[in-house]
Structures are given as C-alpha cells and as structure tokens.
C-alpha cells in the first residue's frame, strides 16, 4: 500500500482552517459588498436626502444585470486575459471596476444628479454581477465535492458579513461624516478582494478544455444541463431556484427604510446590525456548514429553509409594534431580535441554496451554468422587489410581510421533487 492509503481524511477543523476556506471568506466578502451597497446604503442615502419610498423601491430595477448575467457568462468562460489566468484575470478587472464605480458616488447628489445615480448604480450592478460569475466559477473549481457544503456556507456568511459595511459601518459613519467621505471609505473595502486575487488565489487547473466556438461556449452548457437532468427535472430545478428565496428577498428589499420608518436612527440601525447580525451570522454559518457535511445538502435545504421562512415573521412582528415615538432599550432589543433572527435564517438558507446550485453544475461549464442558476435566483430581488414600495403603500407593512411569508411556501414545497428529504447526498 502507498503512504496515501494510510492517511486519514482531514478532520472538520482541518477543513475549516484551510486555504480553500480562507479564499471562500474573501470571495464572499468581495461578492457581498457591492450588492449590499446597492440594497442597503444607496436606499438609506436616498431616503435620508428626502427621496420617496416608491422611487426607492423602483430603484431595485438597476439590479437587472444580476438576472441577465447568464447572457455574457459564456464570454467569461471563453476569454482569457494575458495576465493572472482565466479566472483571476476577470476577478481583478471586475473588482477594480467596482472600487472605482463606488468612488463615483462621491461626486453626485440625489437632488441634482438622480439620472446619473441610476446610471452609475447600473454600472455597479453590472460589475458586481460579472464579479459573481467569475467568483462562483472559481470557487466551484477549487472546491472538491466534499467541501462544497462547508465552502459555500463560509462564502455565504462572509457575504452576509460584508453587508455590515454598507448596512452598519457606513450608516454609523453617515451620522458623523458627509456622504462623499462615507462612499470613499466604503469603496476601500473592495481592497481585500483585490488582495486575495493578486496574492492568495491560485488559478484552478481542471482536466477540461476551454470552450472556443459559439456552440461550445453558449449552446453546450444549456444542452448538457437539460440532457443530464431530463427536461421535466431540469425545469423543476429552475422553477425551484426561482422560488426558494422569493419570500425572504421581498421581505428584506426595503429593510433599511423600514427600520427608519419604524423610528430608528441610522446610528441605531448600524449599531444593532453590527452586534445582533454579525455574531449570530458567523456562529450559525460555521455550525450550519459543519452540519451540512453530516446532513447532506438536501436535508439542509429543508431545515435551513424553514428557519429562513419563519424569520420573515419577525418583520411582521416588528411592524405590528411600531412605528415607535420613543426609542428606548425595549425597542432596540426588539430590533436586535428581528435582525439577529433574519441573519441566522437567511444565512443558513442561502448557504444550503448556493451549495445546491453548485452541485447541479458540470465543471466543464461552471461559469455559464452557475450564472444561469444565480440569475434565476436574482429575478425576485430585481424585478419583483421593484413592486415592494407600492405593495407597502397599499397593504401596510404588517400585511406585506405576511404576504412575503406565504410567497416563501411554494419554494419549500418544491423540495419534495428536487431535493427529497430521504435522498441524502453524502459528502456534500
């Protein structure tokens, strides 16, 4: 027997504290920052400058690149820059573009430059979606199947931690410094991702050929998925991906303006989000990733999904208690409970969901197939969330959050078909 045959598999702690998992921390943070910049900080900035809720709700349409990124994802599978490699070259270009785009907000004002703000936000969304394409592909290619669950759990929770920069740190700074300074500091948080790309990440080596023709680049990834799954099963998978995050995506679409309308200050929201959202996210994310190794992805989708669904009711409860005329310790504790429960629920549900999507891809077409899946998952956040401002004005906050709760149920029911409880996928 060879020496390798006597080697025991790595322990849980060795898996957690490995270079692959460290890279997943950086990919998650770099991926989450620009998205939460658009859905947390920009709406808070606009609301603070007197922009009405309907306009802010419609502003989510600028996220369209997240739903259409599968259209240019084949380009990122096929084209290789002459520096850094096939994946890392694209990572560096998109991350540098995001840094510069976020700095651009320093020069704009909602009262004078609303159209320019929309255009710039569209650029941020485009570069963020493009970064997601290549980061998702890179992560899928460096992680063996046995590390998919844990790696994606760490990625997703680093993604959630990144939300604390525009959703907490930047809001706190906005009560102290002018908005241009806040945008400059926020933009600098893209530097860790650039550092990872240049110095930590290594270009994946896969036993596949890079697609060159139009057919290999565009047609084959979609053809392979439907042939491998069968048309009926493939369509069920796509329908599930569309529905699984629908309810919680709608519920959190205008979370920061909602907290502000309940009477909380930007400082309150920032401090509570940092303390109540950070540690539950980190602890639940690590435990969830470890648990996913034991459970398998299918059962994790069920259990974590239920927590995700019921976390929506925290918003309905908070809305039924407010708006608050006076903010004291009781009101801050209420906000902390809602933010903490939401952080745990969405963090766990998203970790299992991202691992499931990665599992459904073929390594030969990673970027294109993952872009298709994540584009579908982004449709609710981009198109349906544009209606949330109108729905809130029509229904009120309490009824709106109950609607979100009921819209989350069909995605859970589809688990019966796409991820049955008793069909445990071991090792991932």
N, C-alpha and C positions, 0 to 999 in steps of 0.2 A: 504493500500500500504506500501511496505517496504521503508526504507530510501534510498536504492539504486535506487528505481524507480524515486525519485525526483532529483537525481543527474544529472546535465547536462554533456554532453560529454566533454572531455578535449578540451581546446582551441588549436589553432595552436601553440602558444608559449609554452604551457604546453607539447605538443607533441615533439616540437623541443628540449626543455631543460629537457629531461627525462633521466633516467639511460639507457634505451634501446638505445637512440640516442648517448649517450656518448660511450657506448660499440661499436656502429657502427663506431664511429670515430677511435677507437683503432683497430677494425678488418680491416677497410680499410687501415689504415696506415701500419699495420703489413703485410697485404697481398700485398700491392703495392711495398714496399721497395725492396724485393728480385727480383721481376720481372724487375723493372726499373734499378736495379743494373746490371742485365744481358743485358738489351737492351739499356741502356744509358752509364753507367760508363765503363763497360768492353770494348765496341766498341771504346769509346774515348781513353781509356788506350792503346788498341792495335794500334789505328791509330797514337797516339802520339809516340808510340815506333816503327813506321815505317811499320806496317803490312798492306798489300794491301787490297783494298776495296772488291775484290772478296772473299778473305779469311774471312773478317769480315762478309760479307753477308751470307756465308755458315755457319758461327758460330751460326746463329739462329737455326740451326738444334738441338742444345743442348736443345732447348725448347720442345723436343718431349714428356717429361713427362706430359706437360700440355695438350697434345692431347690424351694421353693414360691413364690418371688418373682414368677414369671410371673402368679400369680393377682391380685396388686394392681398389676402394672406398667401395665395399661391406665389405671388411675387417674392415674398419673404422666404419661401421655401426654395425658390429657384435662383435668386440673385445673391451673389456673394461679393462683399466689398473686398478690396485688396488689402485690408488691414483687419486684424483681430480674428477673422474667421467668419463662417457662415452665420452663426447666431450672435456672437459677441459684437460683430460689426454693426448689425442692426440695433442691438441693445444700446451701444454707445451713441449712435445717431439719434434715436428716439429720446433717450434720457437727456442729452444735451439740448435738444429742441424744446423739451418740457421745461428745463431750467430757464431758458431764455424767454419762453412764452409766458410763464408765470411772472417773471420780472416785468413783462409788458404792462401788467395791470397798474404798476406804479404811475403810469402816465395818463390814466383815464379817470373820468368822473361819471357816475350814473346820470347826473343832471345834464351833462353836455355831450357825452360820448356813448350813449346806450347802444347804438348800432355797432360801433367799434368794439364794445364789450362783448356783444353777441358773436361778432366775427372772431375775435381773439379766443373766446371760450370754445368756439367750434374748432379752432386750431389746437387748443389744449386737449379737447376730446379726441381729435384725430391722432395726435401724437401719443396720447395715453392708450388709445385702443391699439395702435400699432405696437407700442411697447408691450402690451398684454399679449399680443400674438406671439412675439418672439420669446418673451419670458415664459409663457405657458409651454411653448415647444421646447425651450431649453431645459426647463425643469422636468418635463416628461422624458427627455432623452438622457438626462444624467441620473435619474432615479430608477433603480430596478423595481420590478413589480412589488417586491416585498416591502419596499419603502414608500410606495405611493400614498398609502393612507396617512402615515406619520408626516411625510414630507409636505403633503398638501395641507394637513392640519396646521403645521408650523407656518407655511406660506400664508394661509388664510388668516391666522391670528396675528402675524406680523402685518398683514394687510389691514386688519382691524386696528392694530396699534398705531399704524400710520394715520388713521382717522383722528387720533388725538392731537396731531399737529394742527390741521386746519380747524378741527372741531373743538379744541380745548386751548392749546398753547396760543394759537393765533387770535382766538377770541379774547383771551386774557390780555394779550399784548394790545389789542384794539382799544381797550379801555385806558391804555397808558400812552400809546404812540399813535401817530397819524397812520392812516391806511397804507400809504406808499411804503412806509417802513415795515409794516406788517407783511405786505406782499414780498418785500425783499428778503425778509427773514424766512418766510415760508418757502420761497424758491430755493434757498440754500439747502433745504432738507432733501433735495434731489441728489446732492453730492455723494451720500453713502452708496446709492445705487451705481453711480458712475465709478466710484472707487471699487466696488465689487466687480464690475465689468472689466476694468483695466487690470486689476491685481489679484483678485481671488478666484474668479471663474476660469475654468478651462474648457476649451471648445470640445463638445461631445464628439466622440468617434463612434460611428454606427456602421454596421455592415450593410449599408444601403447606398444606392447611387442617387445623386442629386438630380431631381427632375429637370429636364431641359426643354422638351417640346410642349406645345399648348395642351395636348392630350394628357401627357404625364403630369403637368403642373396643375391643371384645372379640372379635367374630366375624371381622371383616375381616382382621386381622393373620394369623390362623391359616389362613384360607381362601386368602389371597393367596400364602402360602408354599407350600402344597400344590398350588395351581393352577400356580404358576410352575415348580416343580421336577417336578411329577408325583408321584403318591402313592408309587410304589416308590422313586424317587430321594430324596424327602423323608424317608421312613422310614430309608433307608440313612444319610443325613446325620445324623439324630437319633441313630441307633444308634452311629455313629462318634463323635459328640460325647460320648456316654455312656462309651465305652470308651477313648478316646485317652489320658486321664490316669489311668485306673483304677490301674495298677500303681504309678506313682510317688506317687500320692495316698495309697495304703495304706502304702507304704514310709516316707513322711515323717510319717504320722499321729501317731506317738509318738516322734518323733526325739529331742526333748529328754530325756524319761525314759529312752530307750535309751542316750543318751550318759552319763547319770547312772548307769545300771545297769552300764555298762562301766567305771565307776570315776572318771570325770572330774568335777571340781567345777564348780559354777556359774560360777566365775571362769574356769576353763579353757575351758568351752563358749563363754562370752561373748567372750573374747579371740580364740579361734580362729575363731569365726563372723564376728567383725568383720574379721579380717585375711585369712582364707582364703576367706571368702564374698563380701566386698564387691568387691574389685578384679576377680576373675575374672568376677563378675556384670556389672559395669559395662563392662569391655572386651569380653566376649563379646556382651553385649546390643547395644552400639553396632555392633560388627562384623557381628553377625547381622542387625541392621536394615538396614545398608547392603547386605549380601549378599542380603537378601531382595528388594531393589529389582532386583538383577541376575537372581536365580534365579526370582522369582515365588513366590507363596505355596505352590503345590502341591509344588514340589521342596524348599522349606524345611521343609514338614511331614515329608517323608521323611528328610532329612539331620539336621535338628534332633531329630526324633523318635527316631532311632537313638541319638544321644548321650544323650537322656533315658532311654531304656530301659536302656542299659548302665550308666548312673550308679547304678542300683538295686543292681548287683552290688558297688558299693563298700561298701554297708551290710552285705552278706553277708560280705565280706572282713573288715571291722572286727569283726563279731560273732564270726567264727572265731578272731580273735586275742585276744579278751577273755573275761571281764572281767579288768581289769588290777589287780594288787595294788599295784604301784608305778607312778606316773605320772612318766615322765621325758621327755626330748626326743624319743625314738623314738616313744613313744605319742602325744605331742602332734602330731608330724609325720604320723602315721597318721590322726589325727582331721582334721588340716588337709587332707590329700589327699581324704578322703571328703567333707567339707563343700564343698571347692572344686569337685570334680567334680560333685557334686549341684547346686551353684549354677549351674554352666555348663549342665548338661544340662537341668534343669528350666526355667531362664531362657530358653534358646533354644527349647525345645519349646513352652513356654507362649506365647512371642511369636508364633510362627507360628500356633498354635492360635487365639489371640484374634483375630489378623488374619483368619483363615479365617472365624470366626464373624461378624465384622463384615461381611465381603464377602458373606455369604449373606443379609444383611438388605435390606429395602426401606426407603429413607429415610423413607417416609411412616409406617412403623410401627416405628421404630427401637427404642424402649424395650421394647415388648411382645415383638417377635421376638428381640432380644438377650437379654431376660430369660428367654425360653423356652430358648434355647441354653445360657446360662450356668447356668440351673437344672439342666438335664440334666447338665452337666459337674460340678456340685457334689454330685450324688447319691452318688458313691463316697465323697467326703470326709465326707459327713454320715451316711449310713446304713451303708454297708459298713465304714467306718472304725470304727464303734461295736463291731465284732467283733474288732478287731485285738488288744485286750488278751487276749481269750480265745484267739485263734489263737496268740499268742506264748507264752502259758502252756502250750498244747497241743503246739505244734510246736518251740518254742525259736526264738531269734532267727535263726539261720542258715537253717533250713528255711523260716521265714516270709518272709524276704527273697527266697529263690529262688522261692517261690510268687508274690510280687509281680512278679518278673521275667517269669514265664510268663504272668501275667494281663495284662501290657502288650503281648503279641504280637498278640492279635486286633485291637486298635485299629490297629496298624500294617498288618495285612493288609487292613483295610477301605479303606486309601488306594488300593488298586488300583481301587476303584469310585468313591470320592468325590473323589479328587484324584490322578488318574493322573500318573505322572512326566513323560510326554511332552506332557501338556496344560498347557503353561506359560501362566500368567496374567500377561501383561506389564503392567508399570507398577505393580503392587501386590505 
